[in-house]
C-alpha cells in the first residue's frame, strides 16, 4: 500500500518522509511494531482478553495534529 503511494509521488524517500511526519511517533509502522501484540494475543497470558482493541498506529488516531 505504501509502495503505491510512493510510486504516485514519484520519489520513494520523499513519500515515506512525508508520511512519517504525519505520525506523532515520527515513523511509519513496521512489522516489528505489531509482532509483540500478536505474540501476546496468541499466548496463554491473553486467555482473559475478549473484545479488546489494540491500536498500534504510532499515535495517529489519538487526535494529534503535527505541525506543518
PDB file of N, CA, C, O and CB in Angstrom:
ATOM      1  N   UNK A   1       0.828  -1.182   0.000  1.00  0.00           N
ATOM      2  CA  UNK A   1       0.000   0.000   0.000  1.00  0.00           C
ATOM      3  C   UNK A   1       0.876   1.252   0.000  1.00  0.00           C
ATOM      4  O   UNK A   1       0.618   2.194  -0.749  1.00  0.00           O
ATOM      5  CB  UNK A   1      -0.944  -0.005   1.207  1.00  0.00           C
ATOM      6  N   UNK A   2       1.898   1.259   0.828  1.00  0.00           N
ATOM      7  CA  UNK A   2       2.785   2.422   0.864  1.00  0.00           C
ATOM      8  C   UNK A   2       3.571   2.563  -0.433  1.00  0.00           C
ATOM      9  O   UNK A   2       3.860   3.675  -0.876  1.00  0.00           O
ATOM     10  CB  UNK A   2       3.746   2.318   2.045  1.00  0.00           C
ATOM     11  N   UNK A   3       3.910   1.441  -1.031  1.00  0.00           N
ATOM     12  CA  UNK A   3       4.669   1.493  -2.270  1.00  0.00           C
ATOM     13  C   UNK A   3       3.855   2.150  -3.381  1.00  0.00           C
ATOM     14  O   UNK A   3       4.400   2.898  -4.193  1.00  0.00           O
ATOM     15  CB  UNK A   3       5.100   0.089  -2.687  1.00  0.00           C
ATOM     16  N   UNK A   4       2.567   1.875  -3.419  1.00  0.00           N
ATOM     17  CA  UNK A   4       1.716   2.512  -4.432  1.00  0.00           C
ATOM     18  C   UNK A   4       1.679   4.019  -4.232  1.00  0.00           C
ATOM     19  O   UNK A   4       1.691   4.772  -5.206  1.00  0.00           O
ATOM     20  CB  UNK A   4       0.288   1.938  -4.383  1.00  0.00           C
ATOM     21  N   UNK A   5       1.635   4.469  -2.977  1.00  0.00           N
ATOM     22  CA  UNK A   5       1.679   5.905  -2.686  1.00  0.00           C
ATOM     23  C   UNK A   5       3.012   6.487  -3.145  1.00  0.00           C
ATOM     24  O   UNK A   5       3.047   7.543  -3.777  1.00  0.00           O
ATOM     25  CB  UNK A   5       1.467   6.169  -1.173  1.00  0.00           C
ATOM     26  N   UNK A   6       4.097   5.806  -2.831  1.00  0.00           N
ATOM     27  CA  UNK A   6       5.424   6.277  -3.227  1.00  0.00           C
ATOM     28  C   UNK A   6       5.545   6.342  -4.746  1.00  0.00           C
ATOM     29  O   UNK A   6       6.131   7.282  -5.284  1.00  0.00           O
ATOM     30  CB  UNK A   6       6.514   5.363  -2.647  1.00  0.00           C
ATOM     31  N   UNK A   7       5.003   5.362  -5.428  1.00  0.00           N
ATOM     32  CA  UNK A   7       5.028   5.371  -6.892  1.00  0.00           C
ATOM     33  C   UNK A   7       4.253   6.562  -7.440  1.00  0.00           C
ATOM     34  O   UNK A   7       4.670   7.177  -8.422  1.00  0.00           O
ATOM     35  CB  UNK A   7       4.447   4.064  -7.448  1.00  0.00           C
ATOM     36  N   UNK A   8       3.133   6.889  -6.813  1.00  0.00           N
ATOM     37  CA  UNK A   8       2.328   8.031  -7.257  1.00  0.00           C
ATOM     38  C   UNK A   8       3.060   9.356  -7.029  1.00  0.00           C
ATOM     39  O   UNK A   8       2.957  10.280  -7.836  1.00  0.00           O
ATOM     40  CB  UNK A   8       0.979   8.046  -6.524  1.00  0.00           C
ATOM     41  N   UNK A   9       3.798   9.436  -5.921  1.00  0.00           N
ATOM     42  CA  UNK A   9       4.566  10.647  -5.621  1.00  0.00           C
ATOM     43  C   UNK A   9       5.761  10.752  -6.562  1.00  0.00           C
ATOM     44  O   UNK A   9       6.136  11.847  -6.983  1.00  0.00           O
ATOM     45  CB  UNK A   9       5.040  10.646  -4.145  1.00  0.00           C
ATOM     46  N   UNK A  10       6.348   9.616  -6.886  1.00  0.00           N
ATOM     47  CA  UNK A  10       7.483   9.607  -7.804  1.00  0.00           C
ATOM     48  C   UNK A  10       8.832   9.503  -7.123  1.00  0.00           C
ATOM     49  O   UNK A  10       9.831   9.188  -7.770  1.00  0.00           O
ATOM     50  CB  UNK A  10       7.457  10.830  -8.632  1.00  0.00           C
ATOM     51  N   UNK A  11       8.875   9.763  -5.827  1.00  0.00           N
ATOM     52  CA  UNK A  11      10.127   9.689  -5.070  1.00  0.00           C
ATOM     53  C   UNK A  11       9.833   8.947  -3.768  1.00  0.00           C
ATOM     54  O   UNK A  11       9.175   9.482  -2.876  1.00  0.00           O
ATOM     55  CB  UNK A  11      10.725  11.128  -4.789  1.00  0.00           C
ATOM     56  N   UNK A  12      10.323   7.717  -3.665  1.00  0.00           N
ATOM     57  CA  UNK A  12      10.003   6.874  -2.511  1.00  0.00           C
ATOM     58  C   UNK A  12      10.450   7.505  -1.200  1.00  0.00           C
ATOM     59  O   UNK A  12       9.681   7.526  -0.240  1.00  0.00           O
ATOM     60  CB  UNK A  12      10.647   5.509  -2.665  1.00  0.00           C
ATOM     61  N   UNK A  13      11.650   8.008  -1.137  1.00  0.00           N
ATOM     62  CA  UNK A  13      12.161   8.591   0.105  1.00  0.00           C
ATOM     63  C   UNK A  13      11.329   9.800   0.526  1.00  0.00           C
ATOM     64  O   UNK A  13      10.985   9.939   1.700  1.00  0.00           O
ATOM     65  CB  UNK A  13      13.634   8.998  -0.060  1.00  0.00           C
ATOM     66  N   UNK A  14      11.009  10.656  -0.408  1.00  0.00           N
ATOM     67  CA  UNK A  14      10.190  11.837  -0.108  1.00  0.00           C
ATOM     68  C   UNK A  14       8.791  11.430   0.362  1.00  0.00           C
ATOM     69  O   UNK A  14       8.250  12.023   1.296  1.00  0.00           O
ATOM     70  CB  UNK A  14      10.086  12.749  -1.349  1.00  0.00           C
ATOM     71  N   UNK A  15       8.212  10.427  -0.282  1.00  0.00           N
ATOM     72  CA  UNK A  15       6.875   9.960   0.089  1.00  0.00           C
ATOM     73  C   UNK A  15       6.865   9.407   1.507  1.00  0.00           C
ATOM     74  O   UNK A  15       5.998   9.760   2.305  1.00  0.00           O
ATOM     75  CB  UNK A  15       6.387   8.890  -0.895  1.00  0.00           C
ATOM     76  N   UNK A  16       7.820   8.545   1.823  1.00  0.00           N
ATOM     77  CA  UNK A  16       7.857   7.944   3.149  1.00  0.00           C
ATOM     78  C   UNK A  16       8.187   8.980   4.225  1.00  0.00           C
ATOM     79  O   UNK A  16       7.673   8.897   5.341  1.00  0.00           O
ATOM     80  CB  UNK A  16       8.877   6.812   3.181  1.00  0.00           C
ATOM     81  N   UNK A  17       9.029   9.941   3.903  1.00  0.00           N
ATOM     82  CA  UNK A  17       9.352  11.006   4.857  1.00  0.00           C
ATOM     83  C   UNK A  17       8.115  11.845   5.160  1.00  0.00           C
ATOM     84  O   UNK A  17       7.864  12.183   6.317  1.00  0.00           O
ATOM     85  CB  UNK A  17      10.481  11.902   4.309  1.00  0.00           C
ATOM     86  N   UNK A  18       7.347  12.180   4.137  1.00  0.00           N
ATOM     87  CA  UNK A  18       6.140  12.987   4.362  1.00  0.00           C
ATOM     88  C   UNK A  18       5.098  12.203   5.151  1.00  0.00           C
ATOM     89  O   UNK A  18       4.409  12.774   5.996  1.00  0.00           O
ATOM     90  CB  UNK A  18       5.544  13.452   3.022  1.00  0.00           C
ATOM     91  N   UNK A  19       4.971  10.904   4.890  1.00  0.00           N
ATOM     92  CA  UNK A  19       4.040  10.083   5.663  1.00  0.00           C
ATOM     93  C   UNK A  19       4.468   9.981   7.125  1.00  0.00           C
ATOM     94  O   UNK A  19       3.634  10.061   8.027  1.00  0.00           O
ATOM     95  CB  UNK A  19       3.935   8.686   5.052  1.00  0.00           C
ATOM     96  N   UNK A  20       5.755   9.806   7.354  1.00  0.00           N
ATOM     97  CA  UNK A  20       6.267   9.684   8.722  1.00  0.00           C
ATOM     98  C   UNK A  20       6.010  10.955   9.527  1.00  0.00           C
ATOM     99  O   UNK A  20       5.807  10.890  10.739  1.00  0.00           O
ATOM    100  CB  UNK A  20       7.767   9.372   8.703  1.00  0.00           C
ATOM    101  N   UNK A  21       6.018  12.107   8.864  1.00  0.00           N
ATOM    102  CA  UNK A  21       5.761  13.372   9.557  1.00  0.00           C
ATOM    103  C   UNK A  21       4.323  13.477  10.051  1.00  0.00           C
ATOM    104  O   UNK A  21       4.038  14.253  10.963  1.00  0.00           O
ATOM    105  CB  UNK A  21       6.072  14.541   8.639  1.00  0.00           C
ATOM    106  N   UNK A  22       3.416  12.706   9.461  1.00  0.00           N
ATOM    107  CA  UNK A  22       2.015  12.723   9.888  1.00  0.00           C
ATOM    108  C   UNK A  22       1.778  11.867  11.128  1.00  0.00           C
ATOM    109  O   UNK A  22       0.740  12.000  11.776  1.00  0.00           O
ATOM    110  CB  UNK A  22       1.122  12.242   8.758  1.00  0.00           C
ATOM    111  N   UNK A  23       2.716  10.998  11.465  1.00  0.00           N
ATOM    112  CA  UNK A  23       2.576  10.091  12.603  1.00  0.00           C
ATOM    113  C   UNK A  23       3.263  10.727  13.818  1.00  0.00           C
ATOM    114  O   UNK A  23       4.442  11.072  13.736  1.00  0.00           O
ATOM    115  CB  UNK A  23       3.188   8.677  12.283  1.00  0.00           C
ATOM    116  N   UNK A  24       2.555  10.889  14.936  1.00  0.00           N
ATOM    117  CA  UNK A  24       3.151  11.520  16.110  1.00  0.00           C
ATOM    118  C   UNK A  24       4.484  10.900  16.558  1.00  0.00           C
ATOM    119  O   UNK A  24       5.357  11.618  17.046  1.00  0.00           O
ATOM    120  CB  UNK A  24       2.181  11.458  17.239  1.00  0.00           C
ATOM    121  N   UNK A  25       4.651   9.599  16.401  1.00  0.00           N
ATOM    122  CA  UNK A  25       5.899   8.951  16.806  1.00  0.00           C
ATOM    123  C   UNK A  25       7.010   9.191  15.777  1.00  0.00           C
ATOM    124  O   UNK A  25       8.164   8.836  16.016  1.00  0.00           O
ATOM    125  CB  UNK A  25       5.675   7.441  16.997  1.00  0.00           C
ATOM    126  N   UNK A  26       6.665   9.790  14.642  1.00  0.00           N
ATOM    127  CA  UNK A  26       7.662  10.216  13.672  1.00  0.00           C
ATOM    128  C   UNK A  26       8.191   9.158  12.718  1.00  0.00           C
ATOM    129  O   UNK A  26       9.194   9.378  12.039  1.00  0.00           O
ATOM    130  CB  UNK A  26       8.777  10.776  14.382  1.00  0.00           C
ATOM    131  N   UNK A  27       7.523   8.012  12.662  1.00  0.00           N
ATOM    132  CA  UNK A  27       7.977   6.986  11.722  1.00  0.00           C
ATOM    133  C   UNK A  27       6.799   6.125  11.302  1.00  0.00           C
ATOM    134  O   UNK A  27       5.754   6.109  11.952  1.00  0.00           O
ATOM    135  CB  UNK A  27       9.092   6.112  12.348  1.00  0.00           C
ATOM    136  N   UNK A  28       6.991   5.412  10.206  1.00  0.00           N
ATOM    137  CA  UNK A  28       5.955   4.545   9.658  1.00  0.00           C
ATOM    138  C   UNK A  28       6.007   3.197  10.377  1.00  0.00           C
ATOM    139  O   UNK A  28       7.081   2.670  10.668  1.00  0.00           O
ATOM    140  CB  UNK A  28       6.133   4.363   8.119  1.00  0.00           C
ATOM    141  N   UNK A  29       4.843   2.661  10.651  1.00  0.00           N
ATOM    142  CA  UNK A  29       4.723   1.358  11.299  1.00  0.00           C
ATOM    143  C   UNK A  29       5.453   0.274  10.519  1.00  0.00           C
ATOM    144  O   UNK A  29       5.407   0.230   9.290  1.00  0.00           O
ATOM    145  CB  UNK A  29       3.259   0.981  11.460  1.00  0.00           C
ATOM    146  N   UNK A  30       6.125  -0.594  11.259  1.00  0.00           N
ATOM    147  CA  UNK A  30       6.813  -1.733  10.656  1.00  0.00           C
ATOM    148  C   UNK A  30       6.282  -3.021  11.280  1.00  0.00           C
ATOM    149  O   UNK A  30       5.634  -2.994  12.327  1.00  0.00           O
ATOM    150  CB  UNK A  30       8.356  -1.620  10.845  1.00  0.00           C
ATOM    151  N   UNK A  31       6.556  -4.125  10.640  1.00  0.00           N
ATOM    152  CA  UNK A  31       6.096  -5.428  11.124  1.00  0.00           C
ATOM    153  C   UNK A  31       6.520  -5.669  12.569  1.00  0.00           C
ATOM    154  O   UNK A  31       5.747  -6.208  13.360  1.00  0.00           O
ATOM    155  CB  UNK A  31       6.636  -6.544  10.232  1.00  0.00           C
ATOM    156  N   UNK A  32       7.731  -5.278  12.914  1.00  0.00           N
ATOM    157  CA  UNK A  32       8.238  -5.489  14.279  1.00  0.00           C
ATOM    158  C   UNK A  32       7.458  -4.707  15.325  1.00  0.00           C
ATOM    159  O   UNK A  32       7.543  -5.027  16.511  1.00  0.00           O
ATOM    160  CB  UNK A  32       9.697  -5.104  14.354  1.00  0.00           C
ATOM    161  N   UNK A  33       6.704  -3.694  14.921  1.00  0.00           N
ATOM    162  CA  UNK A  33       5.892  -2.931  15.863  1.00  0.00           C
ATOM    163  C   UNK A  33       4.629  -3.691  16.268  1.00  0.00           C
ATOM    164  O   UNK A  33       4.083  -3.461  17.347  1.00  0.00           O
ATOM    165  CB  UNK A  33       5.518  -1.585  15.258  1.00  0.00           C
ATOM    166  N   UNK A  34       4.169  -4.586  15.412  1.00  0.00           N
ATOM    167  CA  UNK A  34       2.938  -5.326  15.646  1.00  0.00           C
ATOM    168  C   UNK A  34       3.200  -6.701  16.248  1.00  0.00           C
ATOM    169  O   UNK A  34       2.354  -7.240  16.961  1.00  0.00           O
ATOM    170  CB  UNK A  34       2.168  -5.470  14.354  1.00  0.00           C
ATOM    171  N   UNK A  35       4.355  -7.261  15.968  1.00  0.00           N
ATOM    172  CA  UNK A  35       4.679  -8.626  16.380  1.00  0.00           C
ATOM    173  C   UNK A  35       4.475  -8.894  17.875  1.00  0.00           C
ATOM    174  O   UNK A  35       3.879  -9.916  18.213  1.00  0.00           O
ATOM    175  CB  UNK A  35       6.098  -8.926  16.020  1.00  0.00           C
ATOM    176  N   UNK A  36       4.937  -8.029  18.786  1.00  0.00           N
ATOM    177  CA  UNK A  36       4.731  -8.329  20.216  1.00  0.00           C
ATOM    178  C   UNK A  36       3.258  -8.463  20.610  1.00  0.00           C
ATOM    179  O   UNK A  36       2.913  -9.294  21.451  1.00  0.00           O
ATOM    180  CB  UNK A  36       5.369  -7.247  21.057  1.00  0.00           C
ATOM    181  N   UNK A  37       2.399  -7.656  20.011  1.00  0.00           N
ATOM    182  CA  UNK A  37       0.968  -7.758  20.316  1.00  0.00           C
ATOM    183  C   UNK A  37       0.407  -9.084  19.813  1.00  0.00           C
ATOM    184  O   UNK A  37      -0.413  -9.707  20.488  1.00  0.00           O
ATOM    185  CB  UNK A  37       0.193  -6.581  19.689  1.00  0.00           C
ATOM    186  N   UNK A  38       0.836  -9.509  18.653  1.00  0.00           N
ATOM    187  CA  UNK A  38       0.362 -10.779  18.104  1.00  0.00           C
ATOM    188  C   UNK A  38       0.841 -11.961  18.953  1.00  0.00           C
ATOM    189  O   UNK A  38       0.096 -12.915  19.178  1.00  0.00           O
ATOM    190  CB  UNK A  38       0.839 -10.943  16.651  1.00  0.00           C
ATOM    191  N   UNK A  39       2.075 -11.890  19.415  1.00  0.00           N
ATOM    192  CA  UNK A  39       2.604 -12.947  20.280  1.00  0.00           C
ATOM    193  C   UNK A  39       1.820 -12.990  21.586  1.00  0.00           C
ATOM    194  O   UNK A  39       1.477 -14.065  22.077  1.00  0.00           O
ATOM    195  CB  UNK A  39       4.112 -12.725  20.563  1.00  0.00           C
ATOM    196  N   UNK A  40       1.535 -11.814  22.146  1.00  0.00           N
ATOM    197  CA  UNK A  40       0.744 -11.750  23.376  1.00  0.00           C
ATOM    198  C   UNK A  40      -0.641 -12.371  23.167  1.00  0.00           C
ATOM    199  O   UNK A  40      -1.086 -13.189  23.973  1.00  0.00           O
ATOM    200  CB  UNK A  40       0.607 -10.289  23.851  1.00  0.00           C
ATOM    201  N   UNK A  41      -1.312 -11.986  22.097  1.00  0.00           N
ATOM    202  CA  UNK A  41      -2.656 -12.498  21.857  1.00  0.00           C
ATOM    203  C   UNK A  41      -2.679 -14.003  21.600  1.00  0.00           C
ATOM    204  O   UNK A  41      -3.679 -14.669  21.870  1.00  0.00           O
ATOM    205  CB  UNK A  41      -3.274 -11.777  20.686  1.00  0.00           C
ATOM    206  N   UNK A  42      -1.583 -14.531  21.083  1.00  0.00           N
ATOM    207  CA  UNK A  42      -1.503 -15.970  20.829  1.00  0.00           C
ATOM    208  C   UNK A  42      -1.051 -16.748  22.064  1.00  0.00           C
ATOM    209  O   UNK A  42      -1.043 -17.979  22.051  1.00  0.00           O
ATOM    210  CB  UNK A  42      -0.551 -16.241  19.674  1.00  0.00           C
ATOM    211  N   UNK A  43      -0.681 -16.049  23.114  1.00  0.00           N
ATOM    212  CA  UNK A  43      -0.143 -16.713  24.300  1.00  0.00           C
ATOM    213  C   UNK A  43      -1.224 -16.982  25.346  1.00  0.00           C
ATOM    214  O   UNK A  43      -2.341 -16.473  25.255  1.00  0.00           O
ATOM    215  CB  UNK A  43       0.965 -15.871  24.910  1.00  0.00           C
ATOM    216  N   UNK A  44      -0.868 -17.783  26.326  1.00  0.00           N
ATOM    217  CA  UNK A  44      -1.776 -18.076  27.439  1.00  0.00           C
ATOM    218  C   UNK A  44      -2.034 -16.847  28.303  1.00  0.00           C
ATOM    219  O   UNK A  44      -3.057 -16.775  28.985  1.00  0.00           O
ATOM    220  CB  UNK A  44      -1.207 -19.197  28.298  1.00  0.00           C
ATOM    221  N   UNK A  45      -1.122 -15.882  28.283  1.00  0.00           N
ATOM    222  CA  UNK A  45      -1.288 -14.675  29.101  1.00  0.00           C
ATOM    223  C   UNK A  45      -2.499 -13.855  28.686  1.00  0.00           C
ATOM    224  O   UNK A  45      -3.003 -13.057  29.476  1.00  0.00           O
ATOM    225  CB  UNK A  45      -0.044 -13.816  29.018  1.00  0.00           C
ATOM    226  N   UNK A  46      -2.971 -14.038  27.466  1.00  0.00           N
ATOM    227  CA  UNK A  46      -4.124 -13.265  26.995  1.00  0.00           C
ATOM    228  C   UNK A  46      -5.432 -14.057  27.095  1.00  0.00           C
ATOM    229  O   UNK A  46      -6.423 -13.697  26.459  1.00  0.00           O
ATOM    230  CB  UNK A  46      -3.899 -12.824  25.554  1.00  0.00           C
ATOM    231  N   UNK A  47      -5.439 -15.113  27.876  1.00  0.00           N
ATOM    232  CA  UNK A  47      -6.607 -16.002  27.923  1.00  0.00           C
ATOM    233  C   UNK A  47      -7.886 -15.299  28.392  1.00  0.00           C
ATOM    234  O   UNK A  47      -8.981 -15.765  28.077  1.00  0.00           O
ATOM    235  CB  UNK A  47      -6.317 -17.170  28.837  1.00  0.00           C
ATOM    236  N   UNK A  48      -7.779 -14.214  29.122  1.00  0.00           N
ATOM    237  CA  UNK A  48      -8.960 -13.492  29.587  1.00  0.00           C
ATOM    238  C   UNK A  48      -9.263 -12.252  28.751  1.00  0.00           C
ATOM    239  O   UNK A  48     -10.170 -11.491  29.087  1.00  0.00           O
ATOM    240  CB  UNK A  48      -8.780 -13.095  31.029  1.00  0.00           C
ATOM    241  N   UNK A  49      -8.533 -12.041  27.688  1.00  0.00           N
ATOM    242  CA  UNK A  49      -8.752 -10.888  26.820  1.00  0.00           C
ATOM    243  C   UNK A  49      -9.863 -11.220  25.832  1.00  0.00           C
ATOM    244  O   UNK A  49      -9.763 -12.172  25.058  1.00  0.00           O
ATOM    245  CB  UNK A  49      -7.444 -10.488  26.073  1.00  0.00           C
ATOM    246  N   UNK A  50     -10.917 -10.423  25.872  1.00  0.00           N
ATOM    247  CA  UNK A  50     -12.027 -10.611  24.937  1.00  0.00           C
ATOM    248  C   UNK A  50     -12.499  -9.246  24.451  1.00  0.00           C
ATOM    249  O   UNK A  50     -12.681  -8.325  25.248  1.00  0.00           O
ATOM    250  CB  UNK A  50     -13.200 -11.399  25.605  1.00  0.00           C
ATOM    251  N   UNK A  51     -12.690  -9.124  23.185  1.00  0.00           N
ATOM    252  CA  UNK A  51     -13.249  -7.902  22.621  1.00  0.00           C
ATOM    253  C   UNK A  51     -12.373  -6.675  22.770  1.00  0.00           C
ATOM    254  O   UNK A  51     -12.863  -5.553  22.648  1.00  0.00           O
ATOM    255  CB  UNK A  51     -14.548  -7.631  23.245  1.00  0.00           C
ATOM    256  N   UNK A  52     -11.093  -6.861  23.029  1.00  0.00           N
ATOM    257  CA  UNK A  52     -10.200  -5.720  23.210  1.00  0.00           C
ATOM    258  C   UNK A  52      -9.749  -5.182  21.856  1.00  0.00           C
ATOM    259  O   UNK A  52      -9.670  -5.913  20.869  1.00  0.00           O
ATOM    260  CB  UNK A  52      -8.980  -6.115  24.065  1.00  0.00           C
ATOM    261  N   UNK A  53      -9.463  -3.912  21.839  1.00  0.00           N
ATOM    262  CA  UNK A  53      -8.939  -3.271  20.637  1.00  0.00           C
ATOM    263  C   UNK A  53      -7.508  -2.828  20.923  1.00  0.00           C
ATOM    264  O   UNK A  53      -7.258  -2.083  21.871  1.00  0.00           O
ATOM    265  CB  UNK A  53      -9.833  -2.057  20.199  1.00  0.00           C
ATOM    266  N   UNK A  54      -6.593  -3.280  20.114  1.00  0.00           N
ATOM    267  CA  UNK A  54      -5.192  -2.890  20.248  1.00  0.00           C
ATOM    268  C   UNK A  54      -4.874  -1.938  19.102  1.00  0.00           C
ATOM    269  O   UNK A  54      -4.770  -2.359  17.949  1.00  0.00           O
ATOM    270  CB  UNK A  54      -4.234  -4.143  20.241  1.00  0.00           C
ATOM    271  N   UNK A  55      -4.722  -0.680  19.415  1.00  0.00           N
ATOM    272  CA  UNK A  55      -4.423   0.309  18.387  1.00  0.00           C
ATOM    273  C   UNK A  55      -2.915   0.470  18.328  1.00  0.00           C
ATOM    274  O   UNK A  55      -2.292   0.976  19.262  1.00  0.00           O
ATOM    275  CB  UNK A  55      -5.132   1.677  18.676  1.00  0.00           C
ATOM    276  N   UNK A  56      -2.347   0.040  17.234  1.00  0.00           N
ATOM    277  CA  UNK A  56      -0.893   0.103  17.047  1.00  0.00           C
ATOM    278  C   UNK A  56      -0.651   0.974  15.820  1.00  0.00           C
ATOM    279  O   UNK A  56      -0.482   0.475  14.707  1.00  0.00           O
ATOM    280  CB  UNK A  56      -0.248  -1.345  16.875  1.00  0.00           C
ATOM    281  N   UNK A  57      -0.638   2.282  16.045  1.00  0.00           N
ATOM    282  CA  UNK A  57      -0.543   3.204  14.919  1.00  0.00           C
ATOM    283  C   UNK A  57       0.368   4.407  15.187  1.00  0.00           C
ATOM    284  O   UNK A  57       0.310   5.407  14.471  1.00  0.00           O
ATOM    285  CB  UNK A  57      -1.916   3.689  14.556  1.00  0.00           C
ATOM    286  N   UNK A  58       1.200   4.307  16.215  1.00  0.00           N
ATOM    287  CA  UNK A  58       2.136   5.393  16.499  1.00  0.00           C
ATOM    288  C   UNK A  58       1.464   6.668  16.970  1.00  0.00           C
ATOM    289  O   UNK A  58       2.065   7.740  16.908  1.00  0.00           O
ATOM    290  CB  UNK A  58       2.943   5.689  15.284  1.00  0.00           C
ATOM    291  N   UNK A  59       0.226   6.572  17.442  1.00  0.00           N
ATOM    292  CA  UNK A  59      -0.499   7.733  17.936  1.00  0.00           C
ATOM    293  C   UNK A  59      -1.323   8.435  16.868  1.00  0.00           C
ATOM    294  O   UNK A  59      -1.915   9.481  17.135  1.00  0.00           O
ATOM    295  CB  UNK A  59       0.461   8.701  18.533  1.00  0.00           C
ATOM    296  N   UNK A  60      -1.371   7.886  15.684  1.00  0.00           N
ATOM    297  CA  UNK A  60      -2.053   8.536  14.564  1.00  0.00           C
ATOM    298  C   UNK A  60      -3.527   8.803  14.848  1.00  0.00           C
ATOM    299  O   UNK A  60      -4.040   9.856  14.471  1.00  0.00           O
ATOM    300  CB  UNK A  60      -1.924   7.687  13.321  1.00  0.00           C
ATOM    301  N   UNK A  61      -4.213   7.883  15.496  1.00  0.00           N
ATOM    302  CA  UNK A  61      -5.636   8.065  15.758  1.00  0.00           C
ATOM    303  C   UNK A  61      -5.921   8.715  17.105  1.00  0.00           C
ATOM    304  O   UNK A  61      -7.077   8.781  17.522  1.00  0.00           O
ATOM    305  CB  UNK A  61      -6.336   6.743  15.686  1.00  0.00           C
ATOM    306  N   UNK A  62      -4.904   9.188  17.783  1.00  0.00           N
ATOM    307  CA  UNK A  62      -5.088   9.808  19.100  1.00  0.00           C
ATOM    308  C   UNK A  62      -5.557  11.255  19.011  1.00  0.00           C
ATOM    309  O   UNK A  62      -5.785  11.903  20.032  1.00  0.00           O
ATOM    310  CB  UNK A  62      -3.797   9.748  19.881  1.00  0.00           C
ATOM    311  N   UNK A  63      -5.699  11.756  17.796  1.00  0.00           N
ATOM    312  CA  UNK A  63      -6.174  13.121  17.639  1.00  0.00           C
ATOM    313  C   UNK A  63      -5.084  14.169  17.569  1.00  0.00           C
ATOM    314  O   UNK A  63      -5.370  15.366  17.558  1.00  0.00           O
ATOM    315  CB  UNK A  63      -7.073  13.449  18.743  1.00  0.00           C
ATOM    316  N   UNK A  64      -3.843  13.729  17.523  1.00  0.00           N
ATOM    317  CA  UNK A  64      -2.710  14.639  17.450  1.00  0.00           C
ATOM    318  C   UNK A  64      -2.578  15.201  16.030  1.00  0.00           C
ATOM    319  O   UNK A  64      -2.651  14.456  15.052  1.00  0.00           O
ATOM    320  CB  UNK A  64      -1.408  13.921  17.875  1.00  0.00           C
ATOM    321  N   UNK A  65      -2.387  16.503  15.929  1.00  0.00           N
ATOM    322  CA  UNK A  65      -2.144  17.117  14.630  1.00  0.00           C
ATOM    323  C   UNK A  65      -0.721  17.659  14.622  1.00  0.00           C
ATOM    324  O   UNK A  65      -0.415  18.609  15.343  1.00  0.00           O
ATOM    325  CB  UNK A  65      -3.184  18.249  14.330  1.00  0.00           C
ATOM    326  N   UNK A  66       0.148  17.065  13.815  1.00  0.00           N
ATOM    327  CA  UNK A  66       1.545  17.521  13.783  1.00  0.00           C
ATOM    328  C   UNK A  66       1.666  18.903  13.152  1.00  0.00           C
ATOM    329  O   UNK A  66       0.849  19.280  12.311  1.00  0.00           O
ATOM    330  CB  UNK A  66       2.416  16.521  13.015  1.00  0.00           C
ATOM    331  N   UNK A  67       2.687  19.656  13.558  1.00  0.00           N
ATOM    332  CA  UNK A  67       2.893  20.967  12.941  1.00  0.00           C
ATOM    333  C   UNK A  67       3.263  20.821  11.474  1.00  0.00           C
ATOM    334  O   UNK A  67       3.903  19.850  11.070  1.00  0.00           O
ATOM    335  CB  UNK A  67       3.984  21.747  13.684  1.00  0.00           C
ATOM    336  N   UNK A  68       2.854  21.790  10.697  1.00  0.00           N
ATOM    337  CA  UNK A  68       3.128  21.741   9.254  1.00  0.00           C
ATOM    338  C   UNK A  68       4.459  22.360   8.936  1.00  0.00           C
ATOM    339  O   UNK A  68       4.856  22.407   7.772  1.00  0.00           O
ATOM    340  CB  UNK A  68       2.033  22.448   8.468  1.00  0.00           C
TER     341      UNK A  68
END
